[in-house]
Amino acid sequence: MIKTLNKFDLKNKRILIRVDFNVPLNHGRVTDDFRIRSALPTIDHCLNQGAGVVLMSHLGRPKGKVDKNLSLIPVGESLADLLEMPIKFSDDCVSEDARDTSLGISNGEVHLLENLRFYEEETANDLHFSMLLSKHGDVFINDAFGTAHRAHASNVGIVSHFKQKGMGLLMEKEYRFLKGSFDHPNRPVTLILGGAKIDTKLSLINRFLNKADTILIGGGMAFTFLKAKGKEVGNSLVDDGMIESARQIIQSSKESNVKVVLPLDFACAKNIDGKSEGVFSNRNIPSDMMGLDIGPKTISIFKQYIDQSNTILWNGPMGVFENEDFATGSKELAAKLAEVTEKGAITIVGGGDTAAAIRTFRFQNDVSHVSTGGGASLELLSGEFLPAFKALELT
């Protein structure tokens, strides 16, 4: 059992929160504040309960060295705008000055620490570094789902230094949707898979062969499955090393009575940056063309399966959605998910590129849940062990 945020008496306490502010920057400005906004409910709850808040996060991969391009200063500015209040910032996460600032914050104030990964001790889960971080708060709350699959100092090592520890509202929500929704799902269950790589989703596919009724496969990974079935796919992306795994999945799906649905047609071009040169069936993609989005027949069939489902998980875009010519498949499925959500279906969108796609099409508020974690969501959905959750369990 993990203690949840609403179980704590937070008044007059300093709450040290591990957040995930690993957001994209462009010339010192935050270009996508999704993860910052996702942390606001936990921060606001603590402030409203009469606590002072200290926030810590990583940004990028500075590999233990100070990199001004990966400073959390722009994140702090974005956060202050969202909170509509000034916040304190320390340019070192474990310096004496930073600890003094944390000790001196008043109830209702927010203190943001500089990038944890400016210290290599963070990713090494160093015991001394964990102890230094713990000095910033009386209560530890982990709300950084995006790092839950990593055992680092700020989310695992630090826990032993607190008697009062638990998970924030975002971590609780992620756990409820990504695990709880599939413990006893409301059937029929449909898994929509896309993106380019099969290997990163193998565990997920194998688990859902025992949980899903239907698996819809689009994106680049579809061509490896089509190749496994003996089809010619032109110059489309194929992972030759995964063809045998694709064959095994197709065979296992038959044995498990799970319907695997592959695309019938694709929008194609000669290269990934080009304009669409037409729609071709999965039987006659020209040798110099590559499929870069699912076609209209496939979109129609996929929508029919979604319409018939009560629980839907989508992980991986249907095409190169960053190019408008190849965004139709992902956009149409996002709209359909929004439609069935309104009718009562549980719709869950995995993190990473899938979350970016649904935000691009502005349907992020119209589905049941959009995960903030890429690798973490995949591992939790696959039924794997996540160190950050394990560390918080009360014995």
C-alpha positions as CSV (number, residue, x, y, z in Angstrom):
1,M,0.0,0.0,0.0
2,I,1.2,3.5,-0.9
3,K,0.0,6.5,1.1
4,T,-1.8,9.1,-1.1
5,L,-1.6,12.8,-0.8
6,N,-5.0,13.3,0.8
7,K,-3.9,11.2,3.8
8,F,-1.3,13.7,5.0
9,D,-1.7,16.6,7.4
10,L,0.3,19.2,5.5
11,K,-0.4,22.3,7.5
12,N,2.8,24.2,8.5
13,K,5.0,21.5,6.8
14,R,7.6,21.8,4.1
15,I,6.6,19.4,1.3
16,L,9.5,18.1,-0.9
17,I,7.9,17.0,-4.2
18,R,9.8,15.2,-6.9
19,V,8.1,16.5,-10.1
20,D,8.8,15.7,-13.7
21,F,9.6,19.0,-15.4
22,N,11.6,17.4,-18.2
23,V,10.0,19.6,-20.9
24,P,11.2,20.8,-24.3
25,L,12.9,24.1,-24.5
26,N,13.7,26.3,-27.5
27,H,16.0,29.3,-27.0
28,G,15.4,29.3,-23.3
29,R,11.6,29.1,-23.5
30,V,9.3,26.2,-22.6
31,T,7.6,25.0,-25.8
32,D,5.3,22.4,-24.3
33,D,4.1,22.8,-20.6
34,F,2.1,19.6,-20.5
35,R,4.2,18.1,-17.7
36,I,4.3,21.3,-15.7
37,R,0.5,21.6,-15.9
38,S,0.1,18.0,-14.9
39,A,1.9,18.7,-11.6
40,L,-0.2,21.7,-10.7
41,P,-3.0,19.7,-8.9
42,T,-0.5,18.3,-6.4
43,I,1.3,21.7,-5.9
44,D,-2.0,23.5,-5.5
45,H,-3.3,21.0,-3.0
46,C,-0.2,21.4,-0.8
47,L,-0.4,25.2,-0.9
48,N,-4.1,25.2,-0.2
49,Q,-3.5,23.0,2.9
50,G,-1.1,25.6,4.3
51,A,2.2,24.1,3.4
52,G,5.4,25.4,1.9
53,V,6.5,23.5,-1.3
54,V,10.0,22.6,-2.5
55,L,10.2,21.2,-6.0
56,M,13.0,19.1,-7.6
57,S,13.3,17.8,-11.1
58,H,15.7,16.8,-13.8
59,L,15.9,18.3,-17.3
60,G,17.5,16.5,-20.2
61,R,20.8,14.6,-19.9
62,P,23.6,16.8,-18.7
63,K,25.5,13.7,-17.5
64,G,26.6,15.2,-14.2
65,K,27.8,18.5,-15.5
66,V,26.4,22.0,-15.3
67,D,24.8,22.9,-18.6
68,K,23.2,26.4,-18.7
69,N,21.1,25.2,-21.7
70,L,19.5,22.7,-19.4
71,S,18.8,25.0,-16.5
72,L,15.4,24.9,-14.9
73,I,15.2,28.7,-14.8
74,P,12.8,28.8,-17.9
75,V,10.7,26.1,-16.3
76,G,10.5,28.2,-13.1
77,E,9.3,31.2,-15.1
78,S,6.6,29.1,-16.8
79,L,5.6,27.6,-13.4
80,A,5.3,31.1,-11.8
81,D,3.1,32.2,-14.7
82,L,0.8,29.2,-14.3
83,L,0.6,29.6,-10.5
84,E,0.2,33.4,-10.9
85,M,2.7,34.0,-8.1
86,P,6.5,34.5,-7.7
87,I,8.6,31.5,-6.8
88,K,12.0,31.1,-5.3
89,F,14.8,29.4,-7.2
90,S,18.2,28.0,-6.2
91,D,20.9,27.5,-8.7
92,D,22.2,24.3,-7.0
93,C,20.0,21.5,-5.7
94,V,22.1,20.5,-2.6
95,S,24.1,23.7,-1.7
96,E,23.9,25.1,1.8
97,D,22.2,28.2,0.4
98,A,19.6,26.0,-1.3
99,R,18.9,24.2,2.0
100,D,18.7,27.5,3.9
101,T,16.1,28.8,1.4
102,S,14.0,25.7,1.8
103,L,14.2,26.0,5.6
104,G,13.1,29.6,5.4
105,I,10.1,29.3,3.1
106,S,6.8,30.3,4.5
107,N,3.5,28.5,4.1
108,G,2.1,29.2,0.6
109,E,5.6,29.7,-0.9
110,V,7.3,27.6,-3.6
111,H,11.0,26.9,-4.0
112,L,12.3,25.3,-7.2
113,L,15.7,23.6,-7.1
114,E,18.1,23.5,-10.0
115,N,18.5,20.5,-12.3
116,L,19.1,17.3,-10.3
117,R,21.2,15.8,-13.1
118,F,23.8,18.4,-12.8
119,Y,25.1,15.9,-10.3
120,E,26.0,12.4,-11.6
121,E,25.0,11.2,-8.1
122,E,21.4,11.6,-9.0
123,T,21.3,8.8,-11.6
124,A,23.7,6.7,-9.6
125,N,21.2,6.7,-6.7
126,D,24.0,7.9,-4.4
127,L,23.2,7.5,-0.7
128,H,24.9,10.8,0.5
129,F,23.3,12.8,-2.3
130,S,19.9,11.3,-1.3
131,M,20.5,12.4,2.3
132,L,21.4,16.0,1.2
133,L,18.2,16.2,-0.9
134,S,16.1,15.0,2.0
135,K,17.1,18.1,4.0
136,H,14.7,20.2,1.9
137,G,11.5,18.9,3.4
138,D,9.5,17.3,6.2
139,V,7.3,15.2,4.0
140,F,8.3,13.6,0.7
141,I,5.8,13.3,-2.2
142,N,6.7,11.6,-5.5
143,D,4.7,13.0,-8.4
144,A,7.2,12.3,-11.2
145,F,5.6,9.4,-13.0
146,G,7.9,9.9,-16.0
147,T,10.9,8.7,-14.0
148,A,9.1,6.0,-12.0
149,H,10.8,3.2,-13.9
150,R,14.3,4.5,-12.9
151,A,15.9,4.0,-9.5
152,H,17.5,7.4,-8.9
153,A,18.4,9.3,-5.7
154,S,15.5,11.7,-5.9
155,N,12.7,9.1,-6.3
156,V,14.1,5.9,-4.6
157,G,17.2,6.6,-2.5
158,I,15.6,9.6,-0.8
159,V,12.6,7.6,0.5
160,S,14.5,6.0,3.4
161,H,15.1,9.4,5.0
162,F,11.4,10.2,5.5
163,K,8.9,8.8,7.9
164,Q,6.1,10.6,6.0
165,K,6.2,9.7,2.3
166,G,3.7,9.0,-0.4
167,M,2.6,9.7,-4.0
168,G,1.1,12.8,-5.5
169,L,-2.2,13.2,-7.3
170,L,-0.6,12.6,-10.8
171,M,1.2,9.4,-9.7
172,E,-2.1,8.2,-8.2
173,K,-4.0,9.0,-11.4
174,E,-1.4,7.3,-13.6
175,Y,-1.4,4.2,-11.4
176,R,-5.2,4.1,-11.4
177,F,-5.6,4.3,-15.2
178,L,-2.6,2.4,-16.4
179,K,-2.8,-0.5,-13.9
180,G,-6.3,-0.4,-12.4
181,S,-8.2,0.0,-15.6
182,F,-6.8,-3.3,-16.8
183,D,-6.9,-5.4,-13.7
184,H,-10.7,-6.0,-14.3
185,P,-11.4,-4.1,-17.5
186,N,-14.8,-3.3,-18.9
187,R,-14.9,-5.3,-22.1
188,P,-14.5,-5.3,-25.1
189,V,-10.8,-4.2,-24.7
190,T,-9.0,-2.7,-27.7
191,L,-5.2,-2.0,-27.8
192,I,-4.1,0.4,-30.6
193,L,-0.4,0.2,-31.3
194,G,1.7,2.4,-33.6
195,G,5.1,4.0,-33.8
196,A,8.1,2.5,-35.4
197,K,9.5,-0.1,-32.9
198,I,8.2,-3.4,-32.0
199,D,10.9,-4.4,-29.5
200,T,10.0,-1.7,-27.0
201,K,6.4,-2.9,-27.0
202,L,6.9,-6.7,-26.9
203,S,6.1,-7.0,-23.2
204,L,3.0,-4.9,-23.7
205,I,1.8,-7.0,-26.6
206,N,2.4,-10.2,-24.8
207,R,0.5,-9.1,-21.7
208,F,-2.4,-7.9,-23.8
209,L,-2.7,-11.1,-25.6
210,N,-4.3,-12.2,-22.3
211,K,-6.3,-9.0,-21.8
212,A,-7.4,-7.5,-25.1
213,D,-10.1,-8.6,-27.4
214,T,-8.7,-6.7,-30.4
215,I,-5.2,-5.3,-31.2
216,L,-5.1,-2.7,-34.0
217,I,-1.6,-2.2,-35.4
218,G,-0.6,0.9,-37.4
219,G,2.4,3.1,-37.7
220,G,5.8,1.9,-38.9
221,M,5.6,-1.3,-36.9
222,A,2.7,-2.5,-39.1
223,F,5.1,-3.2,-42.0
224,T,7.1,-5.7,-40.0
225,F,3.9,-7.6,-39.3
226,L,2.9,-7.4,-42.9
227,K,6.3,-8.6,-44.0
228,A,5.9,-11.5,-41.5
229,K,2.8,-12.4,-43.4
230,G,4.6,-12.5,-46.7
231,K,3.5,-9.2,-48.1
232,E,5.7,-6.8,-50.1
233,V,5.8,-3.4,-48.5
234,G,7.9,-1.4,-50.9
235,N,10.5,0.8,-49.3
236,S,8.6,1.0,-46.0
237,L,10.2,0.7,-42.6
238,V,10.8,-2.9,-41.6
239,D,12.6,-4.2,-38.6
240,D,14.1,-7.4,-40.1
241,G,15.3,-8.5,-36.6
242,M,11.7,-8.6,-35.4
243,I,10.0,-10.4,-38.2
244,E,10.1,-13.7,-36.4
245,S,8.7,-12.1,-33.2
246,A,5.9,-10.7,-35.3
247,R,5.1,-14.1,-36.6
248,Q,5.0,-15.5,-33.1
249,I,2.7,-12.7,-32.0
250,I,0.3,-13.4,-34.9
251,Q,0.3,-17.1,-34.0
252,S,-0.2,-16.5,-30.3
253,S,-3.1,-14.1,-31.0
254,K,-4.9,-17.0,-32.8
255,E,-4.3,-19.3,-29.9
256,S,-5.5,-16.6,-27.4
257,N,-8.5,-15.8,-29.6
258,V,-7.4,-12.2,-29.9
259,K,-8.1,-10.4,-33.2
260,V,-5.0,-8.7,-34.6
261,V,-6.0,-6.2,-37.3
262,L,-3.4,-4.8,-39.7
263,P,-3.8,-1.9,-42.2
264,L,-5.3,-2.5,-45.6
265,D,-4.0,0.7,-47.1
266,F,-1.4,3.5,-46.6
267,A,-0.7,7.1,-47.6
268,C,2.7,6.8,-49.3
269,A,5.7,9.0,-50.4
270,K,9.2,8.4,-51.6
271,N,10.7,9.9,-48.4
272,I,9.6,10.8,-44.9
273,D,9.7,14.6,-45.6
274,G,7.9,14.4,-48.9
275,K,4.3,15.1,-49.9
276,S,1.8,12.3,-50.1
277,E,1.9,10.6,-53.6
278,G,-1.3,8.7,-53.1
279,V,-2.9,5.9,-51.2
280,F,-1.9,2.3,-52.0
281,S,-3.2,-1.0,-50.7
282,N,-1.0,-3.2,-48.6
283,R,-0.5,-5.5,-51.6
284,N,0.8,-3.0,-54.1
285,I,3.0,-0.4,-52.4
286,P,5.5,0.7,-55.1
287,S,9.1,-0.4,-54.6
288,D,10.3,3.2,-54.3
289,M,7.6,4.3,-52.0
290,M,7.1,4.0,-48.2
291,G,3.9,4.0,-46.2
292,L,3.8,6.9,-43.9
293,D,0.2,6.9,-42.6
294,I,-2.7,4.5,-42.5
295,G,-5.1,5.0,-45.4
296,P,-8.9,5.7,-45.4
297,K,-10.1,2.1,-45.5
298,T,-7.9,1.3,-42.5
299,I,-9.1,4.4,-40.6
300,S,-12.7,3.3,-41.2
301,I,-12.1,-0.2,-40.0
302,F,-10.1,0.9,-36.9
303,K,-13.0,3.3,-36.0
304,Q,-15.5,0.5,-36.2
305,Y,-13.5,-1.5,-33.6
306,I,-13.1,1.5,-31.4
307,D,-16.9,2.1,-31.6
308,Q,-17.5,-1.4,-30.3
309,S,-15.0,-1.1,-27.4
310,N,-15.5,-0.1,-23.7
311,T,-11.8,0.1,-22.7
312,I,-9.2,1.4,-25.2
313,L,-5.5,1.9,-24.8
314,W,-3.6,3.8,-27.6
315,N,0.2,3.7,-27.7
316,G,2.1,4.9,-30.8
317,P,0.9,7.3,-33.6
318,M,-0.5,5.9,-36.8
319,G,1.9,7.8,-39.0
320,V,4.4,10.6,-39.3
321,F,1.9,13.0,-37.7
322,E,4.4,15.9,-37.6
323,N,4.0,16.1,-41.4
324,E,0.4,17.3,-42.1
325,D,0.2,15.0,-45.1
326,F,0.6,12.0,-42.8
327,A,-1.3,13.2,-39.8
328,T,-4.8,12.1,-40.9
329,G,-4.8,8.6,-39.3
330,S,-3.7,9.8,-35.9
331,K,-6.0,12.7,-36.0
332,E,-9.0,10.7,-37.0
333,L,-8.4,8.1,-34.3
334,A,-7.9,10.8,-31.7
335,A,-11.3,12.3,-32.6
336,K,-12.9,8.9,-32.4
337,L,-11.4,8.3,-29.0
338,A,-12.9,11.6,-27.8
339,E,-16.3,10.6,-29.3
340,V,-16.4,7.2,-27.5
341,T,-15.2,8.8,-24.2
342,E,-18.2,11.0,-24.2
343,K,-20.3,7.9,-24.5
344,G,-18.7,6.4,-21.5
345,A,-15.7,4.4,-22.7
346,I,-12.4,4.4,-20.8
347,T,-9.8,5.8,-23.2
348,I,-6.1,5.9,-22.2
349,V,-3.4,7.4,-24.3
350,G,0.2,6.4,-23.6
351,G,3.0,9.0,-23.1
352,G,5.7,10.1,-25.4
353,D,4.9,10.5,-29.1
354,T,1.2,9.4,-28.6
355,A,0.7,12.1,-26.0
356,A,2.3,14.6,-28.2
357,A,0.1,13.6,-31.1
358,I,-3.2,13.9,-29.2
359,R,-2.1,17.3,-27.8
360,T,-1.2,18.5,-31.4
361,F,-4.8,17.7,-32.4
362,R,-6.1,19.3,-29.2
363,F,-8.1,16.2,-27.9
364,Q,-6.0,15.8,-24.7
365,N,-8.9,17.0,-22.5
366,D,-11.5,14.8,-24.3
367,V,-10.1,11.4,-23.4
368,S,-10.0,9.7,-20.0
369,H,-6.3,9.9,-19.4
370,V,-3.1,11.1,-21.2
371,S,0.0,9.7,-19.6
372,T,3.0,11.9,-18.8
373,G,5.4,9.0,-19.0
374,G,6.8,7.3,-22.1
375,G,8.9,4.4,-20.9
376,A,7.3,4.4,-17.5
377,S,3.8,4.0,-18.9
378,L,5.0,1.2,-21.2
379,E,6.6,-0.7,-18.3
380,L,3.6,-0.2,-15.9
381,L,1.1,-1.3,-18.6
382,S,3.3,-4.3,-19.3
383,G,3.0,-5.4,-15.7
384,E,6.6,-4.7,-14.9
385,F,8.3,-3.6,-11.6
386,L,8.6,0.2,-11.2
387,P,11.2,1.1,-8.6
388,A,9.6,4.4,-7.6
389,F,6.3,2.8,-6.6
390,K,8.1,0.0,-4.8
391,A,10.1,2.4,-2.7
392,L,7.0,4.1,-1.5
393,E,5.2,1.0,-0.3
394,L,4.5,0.9,3.4
395,T,5.5,-2.3,5.2
